[in-house]
Amino acid sequence: MKILWTELLTALCSVWFWVGFAQQTTPAPTRQTQGSKLKFRLAGYPRKHNEGRIEVFYNEEWGTICDDDFTLENAHVLCRHLGFVSATGWAHSAKYGKGVGKVWLDNVNCGGSEKSIEDCRSRGWGNSDCTHEEDAGVICKDERIKGFVDSNTIESDQSHLEEVRLRPVVASAKKRLPITEGIVEVRYKDSWAQICDEGWNSKNSHVVCGMLGFPSDKKVNKNFYKRLEKRDAKAKGKSFGSKDRLYAERQQLNYRVHSVACAGTEVHLSLCPFEFYKGNATGVCKGGMPVVVSCLAGPMFSSGIAQKKKKQQQHGELLVRLKGGAKIGEGRVEVLKNNNWGTVCDDRWNLQAASVVCRELGFGSAKEALTGARMGQGMGPIHMNEVQCTGTETSLWNCQYKNITEEDCKHSEDASVRCNSPYMGFETTIHLVGGRTRTEGRVEVQVGKNSTGTQTWGLICGEGWGTKEAMVVCRQLGLGFASHGLQETWYWDASNVTEMVMSGVKCTGHEMTIQHCQHHGNNVNCKKTGSRFAAGVICSETASDLLLHASLVQESAYIEDRPLHMLYCAAEENCLSSSARNANWPYGHRRLLRFSSQIHNNGRADFRPKAGRHSWVWHECHRHYHSMDIFTHYDILTSNGTRVAEGHKASFCLEDTECYEGVQKRYECANFGEQGITIDCWDLYRHDIDCQWIDITDVKPGNYILQVVINPHYEVAESDFTNNAMKCNCKYDGHRIWVHNCHIGDAFSEEENRRFEQYPGQLNNQIV
């Protein structure tokens, strides 16, 4: 059956058009016209059999449903139409591709128990102000309604390729991950089928490699596979040595696809022109053989010599990075311009541009091009807008784009990506046990096999275990971020595993597996060896992300000589330097560097203190509770990093001082209220409150670095700890101080950071 490519291309390239510019009316139950019969199907790409763009056949025409006001209740009703028991989720913004024809329904509002979508309220059939960029999709629970028989329900036919894999031919290759070379196979019904290599070229291979998480392809030694094929044909029934043994499951070839003709820029093989073999596929592809593809892994997934070579070839710093993502290969897109990192506006952001980013970073093509700051908002400049890529560019900077003006975009429009990553099998070497849900539990790591061949597991010592280590575990298991890293897990004692096999684990937080973190190796050294002291984690799909408003620190900094008789409460809370204990109280003064701190939560979860209200400490002098002993560190450093003055701030009142437009405040400290910082809100510590300072009484005149670090002990989980520090250059002449060049710790390029650290200092007060 030959695919109707005119229809497919129309779907992919459809221009924006508006259906029904009717005035907004009160939604009413939707009723079909007399004599028409509703039919439903799942369509789109890439998808599984129980998910896709929802399409409805009404008035003799197929159309889509708009995602405006779409809910899980709507999805429940639609999934039952399709023969599934319920829905587990839904998708917006044409996740499964844009449909064609009419947008039949808009502003659908179901309660969830309706027998038909026509019983739900909506704007009426064909009355919509949506485009196909807003087509809704559903994810149905993979369980069919018992006895479900309905000739009106239609699943879209097998006119696309949902799943692709590489099947290595030589047995030894199966043990190596990632699999970078093998026969290309496509999922067909409940089995796998091959593609005939007649007419196959490198552009097709490029698309396949991108789907599998690889940035590029390389030439295949086809003669090797031809020899193996001939050898197989001649040696049926014979056995070979283990070195060259072919896979036992090397089943009879089942060709389903031929004449693939990709342009090389597609993000999925289903977007390329191709043809299915008709009927019985035996005896086809006589002049060819199965398609074999070889891919090049990105630096992150290479090993040994190959990785060293790639690192040597990579000159200079990358010009793009991903921030705020829970999994490998996803995050907010940030680009480097004039030595400053900034974000990309989501206007016209699409899979082509996202794929350029993914391949530039060593991943495959893009799975999703996300808009609306789905991976959290950035801070600082927005460097690019209306990015348009062909898909062949080697860098996002090679694409067409517009420069930004303040009116064009806000950080609420920051673009993000989810990239295809190669399968590494990391999640098989670790698991969680004893938790109430699959996202929590005691951590057990794979050790090896015992004499009976059974896989054995061991525990991780809880000593020194913290949030960063837990972050690595949750990422390794594909469970998102860590909300807690636990040093005691006696309440999760649901396993017979008792041996500690890892200790001294220290992670930076960026490792792909817990085994990649620093640890004691085979010399396990754990003081508390009981299983109750094994490490545990609680994972979460989202996390907060705190950033300091650097320019406000620079604008508000000044010196105050404060009399000692006004500093008794501050001394009680250790907000003065140690020499203050020897001062002639209450006479004299302390010299304080004051400044304001505005702390934003740009993440995707509220920032909450680790401890609950029951354990907060009351401070009588200041008449408030401390929810975190140390919330920020303030330091004055020399150019070589030596600390000459320090201060700290306890979180005596974490609350929403202000929020972005449309965001409701949730936390207020008054009357022993809940403390925290809501997403897209900020907490302001004014320069004129106690302890909002550094005691510089003993600091000599000179050039220094002012450093402020939020959440310094990583007590509360965040999606990104690299932006928790802020640094400024400052010159102190003994009477006045000049603070300048304030920036978030990861806002500069590596070159600019080196320049900042090597800054010789100001010779005068002329800051340029």
HUPE-V381856 format. One record per residue. N is the residue number from 1. PHI is phi in whole degrees, 0 to 359 (999 if undefined). PSI is psi as a letter, one per 30 degrees, with the letter a starting at -180 (* if undefined). Layout:
n={N	N}
phi={PHI	PHI}
psi={PSI	PSI}
//
This chain:
n={1	2	3	4	5	6	7	8	9	10	11	12	13	14	15	16	17	18	19	20	21	22	23	24	25	26	27	28	29	30	31	32	33	34	35	36	37	38	39	40	41	42	43	44	45	46	47	48	49	50	51	52	53	54	55	56	57	58	59	60	61	62	63	64	65	66	67	68	69	70	71	72	73	74	75	76	77	78	79	80	81	82	83	84	85	86	87	88	89	90	91	92	93	94	95	96	97	98	99	100	101	102	103	104	105	106	107	108	109	110	111	112	113	114	115	116	117	118	119	120	121	122	123	124	125	126	127	128	129	130	131	132	133	134	135	136	137	138	139	140	141	142	143	144	145	146	147	148	149	150	151	152	153	154	155	156	157	158	159	160	161	162	163	164	165	166	167	168	169	170	171	172	173	174	175	176	177	178	179	180	181	182	183	184	185	186	187	188	189	190	191	192	193	194	195	196	197	198	199	200	201	202	203	204	205	206	207	208	209	210	211	212	213	214	215	216	217	218	219	220	221	222	223	224	225	226	227	228	229	230	231	232	233	234	235	236	237	238	239	240	241	242	243	244	245	246	247	248	249	250	251	252	253	254	255	256	257	258	259	260	261	262	263	264	265	266	267	268	269	270	271	272	273	274	275	276	277	278	279	280	281	282	283	284	285	286	287	288	289	290	291	292	293	294	295	296	297	298	299	300	301	302	303	304	305	306	307	308	309	310	311	312	313	314	315	316	317	318	319	320	321	322	323	324	325	326	327	328	329	330	331	332	333	334	335	336	337	338	339	340	341	342	343	344	345	346	347	348	349	350	351	352	353	354	355	356	357	358	359	360	361	362	363	364	365	366	367	368	369	370	371	372	373	374	375	376	377	378	379	380	381	382	383	384	385	386	387	388	389	390	391	392	393	394	395	396	397	398	399	400	401	402	403	404	405	406	407	408	409	410	411	412	413	414	415	416	417	418	419	420	421	422	423	424	425	426	427	428	429	430	431	432	433	434	435	436	437	438	439	440	441	442	443	444	445	446	447	448	449	450	451	452	453	454	455	456	457	458	459	460	461	462	463	464	465	466	467	468	469	470	471	472	473	474	475	476	477	478	479	480	481	482	483	484	485	486	487	488	489	490	491	492	493	494	495	496	497	498	499	500	501	502	503	504	505	506	507	508	509	510	511	512	513	514	515	516	517	518	519	520	521	522	523	524	525	526	527	528	529	530	531	532	533	534	535	536	537	538	539	540	541	542	543	544	545	546	547	548	549	550	551	552	553	554	555	556	557	558	559	560	561	562	563	564	565	566	567	568	569	570	571	572	573	574	575	576	577	578	579	580	581	582	583	584	585	586	587	588	589	590	591	592	593	594	595	596	597	598	599	600	601	602	603	604	605	606	607	608	609	610	611	612	613	614	615	616	617	618	619	620	621	622	623	624	625	626	627	628	629	630	631	632	633	634	635	636	637	638	639	640	641	642	643	644	645	646	647	648	649	650	651	652	653	654	655	656	657	658	659	660	661	662	663	664	665	666	667	668	669	670	671	672	673	674	675	676	677	678	679	680	681	682	683	684	685	686	687	688	689	690	691	692	693	694	695	696	697	698	699	700	701	702	703	704	705	706	707	708	709	710	711	712	713	714	715	716	717	718	719	720	721	722	723	724	725	726	727	728	729	730	731	732	733	734	735	736	737	738	739	740	741	742	743	744	745	746	747	748	749	750	751	752	753	754	755	756	757	758	759	760	761	762	763	764	765	766	767	768}
phi={999	276	289	279	289	296	291	295	294	298	295	282	249	301	281	290	213	250	247	71	272	286	293	297	236	294	303	229	305	272	237	282	287	300	94	275	232	284	229	226	206	257	218	106	205	284	205	260	293	254	213	151	292	274	236	235	262	221	55	65	210	280	207	244	238	285	275	299	61	293	223	295	297	301	296	303	297	292	296	293	302	271	96	262	290	192	249	252	183	212	229	240	54	52	303	262	95	274	279	231	82	277	265	289	230	218	52	290	222	256	274	109	257	299	281	215	297	289	275	274	279	197	276	105	296	77	262	214	249	260	253	288	288	248	295	273	231	229	241	265	296	283	214	278	293	298	71	291	224	208	292	280	270	232	269	301	290	284	249	214	249	280	228	229	218	255	254	296	267	277	303	296	289	294	281	264	240	281	281	253	214	166	283	282	232	245	290	228	56	255	220	242	230	254	248	287	274	295	82	290	222	293	295	297	298	299	293	299	299	299	298	270	97	249	288	204	246	221	293	261	278	295	300	300	287	295	296	297	295	295	296	298	296	283	252	300	93	269	243	246	293	297	296	247	296	276	300	294	275	291	290	300	296	229	285	237	233	208	57	286	219	281	275	100	255	291	268	207	298	293	274	272	294	198	227	266	288	274	55	290	270	285	78	265	55	294	269	228	210	298	297	242	234	236	245	259	283	290	306	293	249	273	221	62	298	299	292	298	298	294	293	293	285	276	270	76	271	296	261	216	209	244	229	82	275	277	243	297	86	220	156	288	279	233	237	259	218	52	67	237	278	213	260	239	285	273	300	65	291	216	293	295	294	298	292	299	299	299	292	299	269	93	259	271	285	274	277	216	250	263	240	68	53	295	252	89	274	272	229	91	286	251	272	225	216	50	289	230	244	274	105	263	292	270	213	300	290	276	278	286	201	249	286	261	243	299	282	288	216	235	292	290	249	295	275	222	220	236	259	288	240	292	286	247	72	298	290	278	262	204	206	250	228	87	285	288	227	290	264	213	150	284	274	237	247	288	253	164	238	275	297	270	88	279	293	248	230	219	259	251	297	281	295	80	288	212	297	296	294	296	302	295	298	297	293	300	272	72	255	90	266	260	264	210	246	250	266	229	223	297	280	244	278	242	225	269	281	231	275	280	243	223	212	63	287	226	244	277	104	256	295	278	220	292	291	280	284	293	202	284	69	284	270	294	226	230	292	255	268	295	297	294	260	281	287	219	220	234	259	214	290	231	207	282	205	267	223	266	285	295	294	293	301	296	284	257	289	200	253	229	265	255	300	297	291	259	240	297	295	297	294	297	264	60	266	244	290	299	292	296	294	264	286	272	295	267	267	90	208	239	268	240	269	257	195	266	236	246	252	265	255	260	275	241	212	294	272	237	301	296	270	283	300	296	250	291	257	275	249	296	297	269	59	206	264	258	269	219	299	232	259	219	251	243	222	251	241	280	297	267	91	286	278	249	201	212	210	211	230	280	277	287	200	272	210	274	287	215	222	294	303	89	257	270	293	239	238	213	279	301	58	57	284	294	252	161	230	289	305	66	237	216	249	252	259	290	297	260	258	301	72	273	194	236	283	251	305	264	278	277	302	161	257	222	242	268	234	237	236	270	50	295	263	55	294	251	292	224	288	208	267	290	257	278	258	233	230	223	279	213	242	240	255	98	230	231	224	244	249	207	60	286	201	292	304	250	278	258	289	300	296	292	296	296	296	295	292	264	302	286	103	274	271	214	263	272	269	241}
psi={k	k	k	i	f	e	e	e	e	e	e	e	g	k	l	k	l	k	j	j	h	l	k	k	l	k	k	l	k	k	k	l	l	k	f	l	k	k	l	l	l	k	l	a	l	k	l	l	f	g	l	a	k	k	k	k	j	k	h	g	k	k	a	l	k	k	f	k	g	k	l	e	e	e	e	e	e	e	e	e	e	f	g	l	e	a	k	f	l	l	k	l	h	h	e	g	l	k	a	l	b	l	j	e	k	l	h	k	j	l	f	f	f	k	f	l	f	f	f	l	k	a	f	l	k	f	j	k	g	l	l	f	f	g	k	l	l	k	j	k	k	i	k	k	k	k	g	j	j	j	f	f	k	k	k	k	l	i	g	l	j	e	k	k	l	k	j	k	e	k	e	f	f	f	f	k	k	l	j	f	k	a	k	k	k	k	k	j	c	g	a	k	l	l	k	k	g	k	g	k	a	f	e	e	e	e	e	e	e	e	e	g	g	k	f	l	l	l	k	k	i	f	e	e	e	e	e	e	e	e	e	e	e	e	g	k	f	l	k	l	l	f	e	g	k	l	k	e	g	i	l	k	k	i	k	f	k	l	h	k	i	l	f	f	f	k	f	k	f	f	f	l	k	l	k	k	k	k	b	k	g	k	g	l	h	e	g	a	l	k	k	k	k	k	l	k	k	l	e	f	g	l	l	b	e	e	e	e	e	e	e	e	f	j	k	a	k	l	g	k	l	k	k	g	k	f	l	k	g	l	l	k	k	k	l	k	k	h	g	k	k	l	l	k	k	g	k	g	k	a	f	e	e	e	e	e	e	e	e	e	g	g	a	a	l	k	e	k	j	k	l	h	h	f	g	l	k	l	l	a	l	j	f	k	l	h	k	j	l	f	f	f	k	f	k	f	f	f	l	k	l	k	l	k	l	f	f	e	l	l	f	f	g	k	k	l	l	k	l	k	k	k	k	f	g	e	f	f	g	k	l	k	l	f	l	f	l	f	g	l	l	k	k	k	k	k	e	a	k	a	f	f	g	k	k	l	l	l	l	k	k	f	k	g	k	a	e	e	e	e	e	e	e	e	e	e	f	g	g	b	l	k	f	k	j	k	f	k	h	f	f	h	i	g	l	g	k	f	k	k	f	k	l	h	k	k	l	f	f	f	l	f	l	f	f	f	l	k	l	f	b	f	i	k	j	j	e	j	f	k	f	f	g	l	k	l	l	k	l	k	f	l	l	l	j	k	k	k	j	e	f	e	e	e	f	f	k	l	k	k	j	k	k	e	f	g	g	e	e	e	e	e	g	h	g	l	l	f	f	f	f	g	l	i	k	g	l	a	l	k	k	k	j	l	l	k	k	j	j	k	j	g	a	g	l	k	j	k	k	e	k	l	f	f	g	k	k	k	j	e	e	f	h	l	k	j	f	k	e	j	e	k	k	k	k	k	l	l	f	g	g	k	k	f	k	l	l	l	k	l	i	f	i	j	l	j	e	l	l	l	k	f	k	k	k	f	k	k	f	k	h	h	l	k	k	l	j	l	k	g	l	l	k	k	j	l	f	g	l	k	g	i	l	k	j	g	e	g	k	l	k	a	k	l	k	k	k	k	k	k	h	f	g	h	e	k	k	l	f	j	f	f	g	f	k	k	k	k	k	k	k	k	g	f	e	l	k	j	k	l	h	k	l	k	e	g	f	l	l	e	e	e	e	e	e	e	f	g	k	f	l	k	f	a	g	j	k	*}
//
